[in-house]
Amino acid sequence: MTQLISYITSNTTLSQHSVKNTIALLNEECTIPFISRYRKERTGNLDEVQLGEIVKYKEQFEAIEKRKKTILKALQEQSVLTPELKQKIENAQDLTTVEDIYLPYKKSRKTKAEKARQSGLEPLAKIIMSQNSNDLESTAYRYLKGDIDSVDNALEGARHIIAEWINERTDIRNNIRYQLERYAMISSKVIKTKADAEEAQKFRDYFDWEESLSRIPSHRLLAILRAEKEGFIRVKIDIDNERALDKIEHRIIRSNNACADQIEIAIKDAYKRLLLPSLSNEALQIAKEKADESAITVFSKNLKQLLLGSPLGEKRVMAIDPGFRTGCKVVCLDAQGQLKYNETIYPHPPKNDSSGAMKKISSLADAYKIEAIAIGNGTASRETEALIRKIHFKNNIQVFVVSEAGASIYSASKIAREEFPNYDVTVRGSVSIGRRLQDPLAELVKIDAKSIGVGQYQHDVDQSKLQKSLDHVVETCVNAVGVNINTASKSLLSYVSGIGPKLAENIFNYRNENGAFTSRTAIKNVPRLGGKAFEQGAAFLRIKAPKNPLDDSAVHPESYTIVTKMAKDLNTSVKDLIGNSQVLKSINLKNYCTNSVGLPTLEDIVKELEKPGLDIREQAKVFSFNQNIKTINDLREGQLLPGIVNNITNFGCFVDVGIKESGLIHVSNLSDSFVKDVNDHVHLHQQIIVKVLQVDIPRKRIQLMLHK
C-alpha cells in the first residue's frame, strides 16, 4: 500500500491523505461519481478528473507489479535469481526498466549468439572484450572445431556474442532511447505500385513525407500509420547513425588493437541488427500511445459535449427520417418517447407527392398534438425541412434538424429489437431521431460511442483504452444529470453508479411487473440490489412526484436526516424548505458538521435544496441553415453562413453548413491569437457564423473561418 501511494503521489500533485483515502474507497467498490459527489471530506474534495488520475496510476502500478512477479517466477525457474537481481527488479519503477533487466534471461528463439555459445566461442568473446590480446588470430585459432573451421568463422561467432551483450546493456539502450526521443525523424514513402490507386489518394500528402517524431501531431501520425497498415506507404524511423555508433564506441572501446577492430564491427552489427530495429519500434510505439491518448482525449471531450447536448424535454415530437426513392419515415412520439403512430410519405422524387405529404403531416400534427418536429440530417434532409416550413400549422411547432449519426446502428441492434419487436429498422431509426431531440443522453447511451461519429481515427487507437475512456465519459454524464428510474431504459440505468447491466435489467423487469417506484426506499426491493449498490446508486436515481420530495433530488438518502433536522430547526417542513433560497442561505452549516459530514457535503446539500433535480443542460434551440445553400457548388469565397459544430479535433473543428460536406475551421482560423485548445473557442453542436475562405470542389474540401 505504501509503495502504491508513493507511486501515485510521485506522478501527480495530490496529497498522500487524498490518495490513501481514495484507494480505500475504491477498494470498497465505490465508483468515481459517488466518491466525487458524496465523499468529499475523505478525499479532500477531489473532482472526477483527479480521481481518474488516481485510478490510472493505480492500474499502472498494479500492471508493473504483476509483470515483476511473472519475471521473478521465470528467473526462479531458471535458477538464475540472485538477491541482487531480485532487488534490482523490485526497485524498478517502470516496465521499460523491468524488461531491460530481464532481457539477458529471456528464453528466445535460436539466435546467432546462442549458436556461437554452443560452439564454445563465449571465452573468445570475453578475451576480445578484455581488449588485452596482442595476437588475436592465434587466440582464435584455438577455438576451431566442428562447424567453426576457420579463424574468420570463430571471430564472427564471437562478434555475435559481443553484439548480444551490447544489445543487453541498459546504459547503451537508454542512450539510444534518448537520441530517438530527441532527434528521431519519421519518414514515409509511397509504394510505387499503389501510388495511383483511388483509395490511396486521401493519403497522398504522405507519399514523400518527413517530420520530427517528437513534434508530429497525433492526427498526422495516426493517418500515416493507417496508410502504412492499408499498404500504401512504408514508414521508417531514423536518427544520426554515426553519432549513435560513436556514443556506443566511446562507452566500450578503450584500446587500439585487433580486439578493438572486432568490437567496432560487433557494435555496428548490434546497432543495425538488434538495437535500432527494436528501439525505433519502441519509440514509434510510444509515439503511437501518446497519439492514441491525445485522440482518445479529443473523442472523450466531444462525446461528453454530445451526451450533454441540449434536450427539448418531455414534449410530443414528430420525427422524420428523410429519403428520396424510399420515402420519408414519419413517427409520432408522446412526451415520454413512446411510439404512437408511424407512416411513410413520398414528397420527393421520384413520386413527388409533396401536396399529399404536407396534408398528412399537418393532420398528424393536429391528431397527436405535436409540439416539435425532428428531421434527420441525412439524405433529403434540406428538402424535407423546406417542405415542413411551407406547412401552416394550427399551433406553433418548432422544427429541428437532428444528427442521424449512429441511428442505423441502434435500429439494427438487440436493444432496438427488444424495444420494438414488431417494427422494422426504418421505424426504429425514426424513433431514435425523435428521442434524440427529447433527451440526447437517454437515447445516445444505447449506441456504441464509436459509432456516433464525433472522433477521428477511433478505429486506429487502442480499443480497450478507448472503450474504457468512453464508458467513463458516459457514466460521468449519466450521473451528472441523474436518471428518472420510472422511465429510463436498461441502457441508461446500466450507467448509473453501482448499478451495471445485470441490476439494470432487474430494475427494468421489477418496474414492469410491479409498476412505478414510489420512493427510493422501494428500490431496495429489486432482486440482488444490495446495500452497496443502493449506497452507490440511490442518489443518482430520481422519483418524480414522490411522497418525500428529497427522492427527486441529488441529496443522498444517508443525508435525509440532516435535511429533516434543518427543517425542524427552522420550524418548517422539508417540502417548504426546498426552493426557499432566502431561508436556506440563513442556515449556519457549522451547526450540522459531524465527524463524517463536513462543509463541502453540507454546501452541496443546500445548493441542491435551492434547485432540486436541476438539469445541468441547456434547453434545445431552433436553428436554420441558409436556405439558398444546397450543395458545395453554391458556396462562394467570402460568404457568411450559419453553421453547427459537428466534430472537434486537435487541428480545428468541422462545421455543418447544411450541405453534404462539412467545412473545416483550422486552428489558425479560430482566433487571431494562439489556440491551445480548440474546446476553449467552440463546443460540439454550438451554433456559429462562419466565413467561407476556400472551396475545393474536386476534393470536396471547404475551408472556413470563425466569424466573431
N, C-alpha and C positions, 0 to 999 in steps of 0.2 A: 504493500500500500504506500509506504514512504517513497519508494523508487518511482511509483506511478505518479504521485503528487509532484515529486521533484521534476519528472519528465514534462508534465503538463505546464507547470509554472515556468520552466526554463524556455518553453516555446510560446508562452503567452505573457500578458502583463497582469494576469489575475492573481489574487492573493491565495495563499495556502488554505486559509479558512474557507474561502468560497469554493475552491476546488475540492477540498476534502468533503464538505457537506454535500456538494453536488454529486460527487461519486457515490456517497452513501445513499442519496435519494435515487440515483439511477439503479443502484444495486437492490433497492426496494421496489423496483419495477415501476417507478414513477416516470411519466412522459415529460418531454420538454415543455409542451404547452401548459401542463399542470404545474410544473416546477416554477416556470417563469411567472405565472399568474398568482399562484396560491402558496408559494413557499419562499417569498422574497426575503423574509427575515433570515432564513437559513443560508441562502446563497449570497447574501449581501446585495440583493436587488439586481441580480444578473438578468439580462434580457435573453431572448431566444438565440440571437447570434452568438453571444458569449457562451451560452450553454452548449450550442452546436460546436464551438471550438473545443470545449472540454471533451465532448463525445468523440470528436475527430481524433484528438491526440491520445485519448484513452484507447481507441481502437488501434491506432498506430503502435502504441507501446505494447499492447497485447499481441499484435502480429509479430513484432520483433522478438518478444519473449517466447512465443510459440516456435519461431524459427530457431532460436537459440537452443531450445530443448531438443528439437529434432536433430540439430547438428551435434550437440553433445552426446546424444544417444548413438549417432553414427560413428563418432570418434571413439566412443567407449567400445563399440562392437569391433572396431579395427585395432583395438588395443594400442592406440597412439595418444590417448588423452592424458596429458601430464597436468599437474597442478597449475603450472604457469600458463599452459594453453587454455585450460578451463577458466582461469581468471581473466585472460585477455578477451575471451568470448563473452563472459558475464559482464565485463566492464564496457563492452561496445555499446554505443548509443544509437546506431542506425544500422539498417540492413546492409548497406554497401560495405561497411567495415566488417560486419559479421561474415559476409560472403567472401571478402578478400582473405580473411583469416582462414576460412575453410577451404579456399581454392586449392592449396597443395595436397589436400587429403581427399579431394573429390574423386570418386571412382568414375572414371570416364572411359570412353571408347579407347581402343588401342592407338596410342599416339606414337609419333616418331621418337619422342624422348623415351617412352616406355619400352619400345622395341630396342633402342640403343642400350638401355639399362640391362635388358635381358641378355644382350650380347656382351655384358661385362664392361661397358665403357664409362660407367659413372666415376671410377677412380681417375681415369684420364681427364674427364671433365673437371674434376676437383684440382688436378695438377695445373690445368690450363688457367683456372680461375685464381690459383695462387700467384700466377704470373712470375714464377721463380725459375722455371725450366729454361736452360740455355740451349738445349738440344732436343727440341720438341719432336723432331722426326724420329729420333732413336727411341724416345719415350713411347711414342705412338706405335712404333713397330712391335713393341712387347705385347700389344693388345690384339694382334692379328690372330683370329681363329674363326672357324666356321664361315659364316657369310661375310665376316669382316676380313677381306682378303687383300686389302691394300692400306697403306698409311692414309691416303685420302679418305677412304671409307671410314676409318677409325676416327679421324678428325671430324668428319661430317657428323658421325653419330654423337660424338662428344659435344659438338656445337648445338645439336638438337636438345640435348640435356641442359646445356647452359641457357639456351633460348627459353626453355620452360621455366628455369629458375628466375630468369629476368622477368618473364611474364607474371610470376607469382609474387614479385616484390611489391609490397604495399606502397612504399615510397615512390617507386617508379610509376605505378598505376595512378597514384594520386597526382603526380606531376603532369602526366598526360591528361588526366581529367581536368586539371586546372587550365591547361592550354586549350583544350576543347571548349571549356566553359567560356574562356575569354576571347579566343581567336578563331574558333571553328567557323567555316563557311559552308553553307548548304547550297548545292547547285543541282540543276535538273536539265536534262537533255531529252528531246523528243526521240522516240523510237521511230526511225525513218519510215518504216513500213506502215506505221499507224498515223503519220502526220496529216494525211488527207481525209481520215475518217471523220464523218459528220459528228459523231459523239465526242471526238477529241477536240473539237473547235472551242468548246467552253473552257478548255484548259490551255489555249494557245499562248496565253501570257507566260506560261511556264515551259514553253518548248526550248528556251535557252535562257535560263534564269540563274542568278547567283546573288546570295544575300548572307549577311551575318546571322548565324544560327541563334545567337543570344538576342538579336533585335527583331527577328522575323515576327510579325503579328500572328496571333493564334489562328485567325481565319485563313491566312495565306498558307501557313504550314499545313493545316488540315486539308486545304484544297490541293496542295502539292502531293500530300500523301495519298489522297483519294485518287488523283491522276495516276500515281505510280501503281496503286492497287488495281486500277482498271486497265493497266498495261499500256498506257500512252507515253509515259516518260520513265527515265531512270534517274534515281536520286543518289547523290553522293555527298559525304561529309568529309571535309579536308581541313588540315592545319598545315603549318610550315614544317614539312618533314625534316628538313636539315636542322632546324632549331630543336625539334623534338629529339632527334638522334643525338645531337650534340649534348643535350641535357642528360641523356642516359649515359653516354660515354664518360662524361665528367664524373658521374657517380660510381663508375665501375673501373675504368681503365686507369691504371696508375704506373704503367711501365711502357717501355718502347722496344718490345721484343716480339718473337714469333707468337707467344701466348696472346699478347695484345692484339695482334693481327687477327687471330682466330676469334677472340672475343668481339672484335669490331664486326666481323662477319655475322656472328651469332646475334649481336644486338640488332643489326639490320633485318635479320630473319625474324627475330622475336617481334620487332616493331611491325613489320609488314604483314606477317602471317598470323600473329596472335594478339598483340596489344591494340593496334589501330582498328582492326575489324571489330573486336569485342568492345572496346571503349567508345568508338564512334557510334556503334549501335546503341550503347548505353546512353550516350549523350543525346542521340536522336529520341530515344525512348523517354528521357527526362523532359526534353523539349515538348514531346507529344503529350506527356502527362500534364505539363503546365498549360499547353494549348487546350487540352480537354477540360482542365479546371476552369479556364477562362470562358470557354464555350458553354460549359455547364452553368457557370455563374450567370452569364447573359440569359441563357434559356430559363433559368430559375427565376430571375428578375421579371422576365417577360410573362412567364406563367403566373406569377403572383399577381401582376397587374391585370392579366386577363381574368383570372379567377375572381378578383375583387372588382371586376367591372361593374358598371352602374346597372342595378336591377330596376325594372319597371315596377316590380312588386306584384301584389295579388290583384291583377286586372284581367278582364276577359279578353283573350287575344285570338285573332285570326292569323294563321301562319301560312305563307305561300312559298313552296319550293318551285321556283320558276323553270320553265323549259320551253323549247320551240315545238319540235315534232311530237314529243311525248306529252305535251301539255303542262299546265301548272297544277301541282298538287296542293289543294286547299284543305286546311283543317281548322276547326273551331275548338278552342280550349276554354274551360271555365277558369275562374280566378285561381284555382289550386292546380291548374295544369292538366286537368283530366280531359281526355278526348271526348267531345260531344258530337262531332259531325266531320265527315270527310267527303271530298268530291274532287274530280279533275275537270278543269276548264281549259279551253283551247283558243286563247285570244290572239296568238301569234301565228306566223306562217308554219306549216302550210295551210291550216284550216282558217285562220284569220277571223274567228268568231269573237271579235272584241266587244260587239254590242251585247251578245248573249252572256259573255263573261262578266261584263260590267253590271248587268242586271242581277246575275246570280250573286256576285259579291255584295251588292247593295242589299239584296233580300236576306242574305245570311247575316250581314252586319246587324240588321234590324231584329231578325229572329233570335239571335244569340246575344243581343245587347253588347256587341263588340266595342271595346274601348281603345284598342290599338291593333295595328296590323304590322306583322313582322315578315319581311321579304328576304329570302336568302340572297346572298351576294354573288351567286354563280352565274351560269349561262342564262341569258334573257332577263337578268335582274333589272337593268336600267329600263328596258321596255315595259316590264311589269310594273315598276314603280311609276313610270309615266302614265300607264293605264289607270292605276289606282288613284292618282292625283286628279284625274279627269272626273272621277265619280263625286257627285254631290250627296254626301251622306246626311242623314237627318240630324245626327249628333256629331259633336266634334271628336273625330277619330285621329289619333296620332299615327303617323306612318314611319316605320324604322326599317333600315337595311341592316341585316344581321349576318355576321360571318358564318359560312357553312362549314368551315374547316373542321374535319373530323366527324361531321354529321353522318356521312356514309359509313364510317367505321362503327358508329353507335348503332345505326339502323340494322346492320347485319350481325350485331353482337348478341351474345347469350342474354345479356341484361335486357335488350330491346325485345327479344323474342319472349322473354318471361313477362314483360310489361304488356306487350301487345301480340299475343299468340295468334290472333285472328286477322291481323293486318299485314300487308306486305311492306317491304323495305322503304318504298316511296312515302307511305303514310307515316311510318316511324320517323323518317328523316324530317318531314314537315313538322311533326310534333316536337322534335328536338330543336328546330329553329325557333318555334314559338316559345318553348320553355326557356331557351337561352335569353330571350328578351325579358321574361318574367323574373328569372333568377339564374344568371350565368353560372354561379358557383355550383348550385344544386344540380345543374344539367351537365356541366363540363367534367365533374368528377366521375362520370360514367364512362368517359373516354380515355383511352391510353394517352397520357400527356404528350407523348412523342408524335401523336397524330394530329395535334391541334394546330401545328404549323406556326409556332412562334419562336423557332430556334434556327440555327444553322449548323449543318454537319452533325445533326443529332445521331445519325446512324454511324458516324465515324469515331465518336468518342467512346470511352469505356462505358459499356452499357450498364454494368452493375452500379457504378458510381453515379451515372446519370439517373437511373431509376431511384436510387436512394435519395438523391437530392430532390428530385421531383416529388417523390412521396412525402418528403419533409415539408416541401412548399405547400402541397395540398393540405396536409394535416394542419399546418400553421394557419392557413386561410380559413379552413372549416371551423377551427376552434376560435379564431379571432372573431368570426361572425356569429357563431352559435347555430344550433340546429333545432328546428321545431320537430320534436320526437314523433308527433302525430301525423306529420305529412312527409317526413324525409324518406327517401329511397334507401334501400340496403346499401348502395354505393356510398351515399352521403354519410350514413350512420357509421360505416366501417372506418371512416377517418376521424371520428370523434375520439378524443383522448381516452385510452384504456379500453376501447370497445373492440375494434378489429372485425374482420369479415364474419367469423362464426357467431359472435354475440350480436352483430348487426342483424344477421338472419334470424336469430332467436327473438330479438326485439320486434322485428318486422312480422314474424309469424304470431307472436303473442298479441300484437296490436290487431292483427286480422281476426284472431279468434276471440279476443276479449273486448274489443273496442278501444277507443282512445284512452290514453293515460290521463288521469285527472290530477295527479300530483307526482312530484319527484320521488316520493316515498314508494309509490306504486311500481317504480322501475325495478325495485329490488325483487319483485315477484317474477321477473323474467328468468327462465331456467338458465342456470350456470353463470348468472351475473352476480358475482360475489362482492364482498365488502371492498376489495381493492379496486375492482372495475367501477363500482359505484363512486368511490372516493375520487378516482381519476376523471370520470366522465360526467357525473351528475350536473356540475355547474355549467357545462357546455351544452346540455340538453334543456330545451325550453318547453314549458307547458303554456299554451295560450289560454287566456281567461281562466286562470286557476283559482282555487279557493284561497291558497296562500299566494299573495302577489309576488313573493320572492321567487316562486317557481318559474316566473317568466323574466328572470334577471340573471346576471352573471355572478350574483352573490352565491358563494358556496354554501351548501346545506350545513356544513360544520360551523358557519358563522351566523346562522339564523338567530341563535340565542343572543348574540351581540346586538343585532338589529332590534330584536324584541326588547332588550334592556334599554337601548337608546330611546325607543318609542315610549317605554314605561316611564323613564326618567323625564321625558318631555310631556307626560300626561296626554299622549296621543296614541293612535293606533298605527301599526306598521303601514297599513293602506294609506292613511293620511300623511304619513311621513314621506312616502315615496313621491318624488317630484316637487317637494316643498324646499326649494333651494335656500330660501332665507333661513328656515329653521335648521336645515342640515349644516349650513355654514356656521351656525352658532354653537355647534357641538364641540366641547373640549375633548378631543380624541385621546388625550393622555389619560383620561379617566377610564378608558377601556383597554389600555395596554395590559398584556399579561406576559408570562414567560415565553409563550409561543406566538402571540399575536402582537405585532408592533405597529408603528405608524404607517409603514408602506401598505400593509393589508388594510388598515382602517381607512386610509385615504382612498384606496381603491373601492372600498365598500360605499363610502359616502358619494364618490363620483358616480358609481353605478346607481345608487338610490336617486340621484338627481335626474338621470335619464335612463331608466331601466330598459335593458334589451335594445339599446340604441344601435342601429345598423351603421357600421363604420363606412359603408359605401355611399357614394354619391348617387343621386337619382338619375335615371336614364334621360337623355336629352335628344330631341329630334334633330336630325341633320340632313341637309340636302346638298347633293353634288351639283356642279354646273351642268344644267340640262343640255347645253349645246355641245358638250364634250362626250362623244360616244365611242370613239376609237382613238388609237395613238396618232392616226393621221390628222385628227382635229387639233392636236397640240401645236402651239407656236411659242418660240422663244420669247420670254418677257411676260407671258400671261400670268395673272394671279388667279389661283384656283383654291377652292376649299378642298380639304383632304382629311383623311383619318389615318393616323399612325397605325400600321398593321404588323410591324415587326421592328425590333431593335437589335442592332449588332454592335460590336466594338468599333466598327468603322463608320457608323452612321445609322440611319433609320429608313425604313421603307414606308411609303405613303400611298394609300389607295385614293386616287383622284376620280374614281368612278368608271375606269376602263379595265380591261383585262390585265394590263401590265401595271405593276406597282412602280412608282418612281423612287429613286434613291436621293436622300439628302446626305451627302458625305459629311463627315465630322467637320471638315473645313468650311462647310456651308451652313452649319448650325448656329454659329456665333462669330462675332468679329474677334473675340478673344480665344485663348486656348481652351479646348474642350477635353477635360479629363475623363468625364463620364457622360455618355450620351443621355443617360437617365436624368441627369441634372437639368436637361433642357427640354426633353419631351417624355411623355409616357404613353404606353400602349393604349390605343383607342382614343387618344386625345384628338380633338377636332382643331385643326390648324389651317392657316393660309400659307400656301407655298407659291414660289415664283419658278416658272419653267426656265431652266438655264440652257439645256441642250436636249435634243430629241434625235436618237439614232434609230431610225425606223428599221433598217435591215437587221440590226442586232436586237431590236425591241428593248432598247435601254433609254431611260428617261432620267436626266439629272435635274434635281430640284434644289431650291434654297428655301430655308425657313424665313418667311416674311414676318418681320416684327410689327 
